[in-house]
């Protein structure tokens, strides 16, 4: 008998780079099957949309730089496999 232990989900780190952009990063070891997605609210039915910005790699992180849209003060991100 054995136990199946799922791989831990990669975590996102989000920080502003200036007043108009965000840096979203996650571990470079994250499999390519994970895609960055975004939504503007959690009101059912939640609609997640793929982020289409180019993903870059620096050291141990993958990252994207996103423009802040002041018309959308609340935005959530996730990595989805």
Secondary structure as UniProt FT lines:
FT   STRAND          13..18
FT   TURN            19..20
FT   STRAND          21..27
FT   TURN            28..29
FT   TURN            32..33
FT   STRAND          35..39
FT   STRAND          49..50
FT   STRAND          56..58
FT   TURN            59..60
FT   STRAND          61..67
FT   TURN            70..71
FT   STRAND          76..80
//
